[in-house]
Amino acid sequence: MTEYERSRTMPAQPEQVFDQAANIGQLDTWLPDALHVRAGELPAVTVHEDRTDEDTSALLRAQRDQMRLEWGTRDQGSYTGWLQVAGIGGGASEVTVHLSFFDDSHDPGETTVRDALDTSLQRLEEQVRLRVDHAAG
C-alpha cells in the first residue's frame, strides 16, 4: 500500500471550504483535470479518467458534521481517499487530502500524485476565494 498526503491553508471559514469541496456539481473545478465525476444515486458515482479513458465505479460520501469527504473505488477496493477541513482560527482553514493505493497498478507514482494534489488544493482555494468574494460583494 502506498499513501500520499498534502495540506493547504485557505483564507475562509471551514464551512465555506467544505461546502465548495463537497459540491458534487463543481468537483471538476478543483479535481485533477484528468478526472471527471458523475453522480449516480449517491453515494454511488462514476469517475472517468482521461489518461486511461476508463470509467470506474466509486463511492463518495460527504460528512458535513465532520467536515470530511471520503471516496474510493467500489468494486476493486484498490484506491481510497479523504479530504478533511479544519478551522485554524482567524477565519482560515486547513485542508488535508489523503490518498491510499492498495493496488500498485493504480498508483501513478509519487511525483504525479503530489503534483496533482498540490494543483487540486490550489484550484480548490481559487474556487473558495471566488465564492467568498462573491458572497461578500
C-alpha positions in Angstrom: 0.0 0.0 0.0 1.2 3.5 -0.9 -0.1 6.6 0.8 0.1 10.3 0.0 -1.0 13.4 1.9 -0.9 17.1 1.2 -2.3 20.1 3.1 -3.0 23.8 2.3 -4.2 26.7 4.3 -7.2 28.6 2.9 -8.5 32.1 3.9 -12.1 31.1 4.6 -14.2 29.5 7.3 -14.2 25.7 7.3 -17.9 25.5 6.4 -17.3 27.6 3.3 -14.4 25.5 2.2 -16.2 22.2 2.9 -19.3 23.3 1.0 -17.2 24.2 -2.0 -15.2 20.9 -1.9 -18.4 18.8 -1.4 -20.4 20.4 -4.2 -20.9 17.4 -6.5 -21.8 19.7 -9.4 -18.5 21.5 -9.1 -16.0 18.8 -8.3 -14.4 19.2 -11.8 -13.4 22.8 -10.9 -10.9 21.6 -8.4 -10.2 17.9 -9.0 -7.2 16.9 -11.3 -8.0 17.9 -14.9 -7.9 14.2 -16.0 -10.7 13.1 -13.5 -14.4 13.7 -14.0 -17.1 12.6 -11.5 -20.7 11.9 -12.5 -23.1 11.4 -9.7 -25.4 8.4 -9.7 -27.6 7.6 -6.7 -25.3 8.9 -4.0 -23.1 7.8 -2.6 -22.5 6.0 -5.9 -20.5 7.9 -8.5 -18.7 7.2 -11.7 -15.2 8.5 -12.2 -13.9 8.9 -15.7 -10.1 9.1 -16.1 -8.9 10.8 -19.3 -5.4 9.2 -19.1 -6.9 5.7 -19.4 -10.3 6.7 -21.0 -11.9 4.4 -18.4 -14.9 4.7 -16.1 -14.6 3.4 -12.6 -17.5 2.8 -10.2 -16.8 4.6 -6.9 -18.3 5.9 -3.7 -18.3 9.5 -2.5 -19.6 10.4 1.0 -19.8 13.9 2.4 -20.0 14.2 6.2 -20.6 17.9 6.9 -20.8 17.4 10.7 -17.2 16.2 10.5 -16.1 18.5 7.6 -14.9 15.3 5.8 -15.2 13.8 2.3 -14.4 10.2 1.8 -14.2 8.3 -1.5 -12.9 5.1 -3.0 -13.3 2.6 -5.8 -16.5 0.5 -5.4 -15.7 -2.9 -7.0 -12.0 -3.3 -6.9 -11.1 -1.7 -3.5 -7.8 -0.6 -5.0 -8.0 3.1 -4.0 -9.4 5.3 -1.2 -9.1 8.9 -0.2 -10.4 11.6 2.1 -10.4 15.3 2.4 -10.6 16.9 5.9 -11.3 20.6 6.6 -10.3 22.1 10.0 -10.7 25.6 11.3 -7.4 27.2 12.4 -8.7 30.5 13.7 -8.7 34.0 12.2 -11.2 33.0 9.5 -8.8 30.5 8.0 -8.9 26.7 7.4 -6.5 23.9 6.7 -7.5 21.4 4.1 -5.8 18.0 4.1 -6.1 15.4 1.3 -5.0 11.8 1.8 -4.8 9.1 -0.8 -4.2 5.4 -0.3 -3.4 3.0 -3.2 -3.9 -0.7 -2.3 -3.0 -1.9 -5.8 0.3 -0.6 -7.1 -1.0 -0.8 -10.7 -3.4 2.1 -9.8 -0.6 4.3 -8.3 0.6 6.8 -10.9 3.7 7.5 -8.9 4.8 9.9 -6.2 5.7 12.9 -8.4 2.5 12.7 -10.3 0.3 12.3 -7.2 1.9 15.0 -5.2 1.7 17.4 -8.2 -2.0 16.5 -8.7 -2.8 17.0 -5.0 -1.0 20.4 -4.9 -2.7 21.6 -8.0 -6.1 20.3 -6.8 -5.7 22.1 -3.4 -4.7 25.3 -5.3 -7.7 25.1 -7.6 -10.0 24.4 -4.6 -8.6 27.5 -2.9 -9.3 29.6 -6.0 -12.9 28.3 -6.1 -13.3 29.1 -2.4 -11.9 32.6 -2.9 -14.4 33.2 -5.8 -17.2 32.0 -3.6 -16.2 34.1 -0.6 -15.5 37.2 -2.7 -18.9 36.8 -4.5 -20.7 36.4 -1.2 -19.0 39.5 0.3 -19.6 41.6 -2.8 
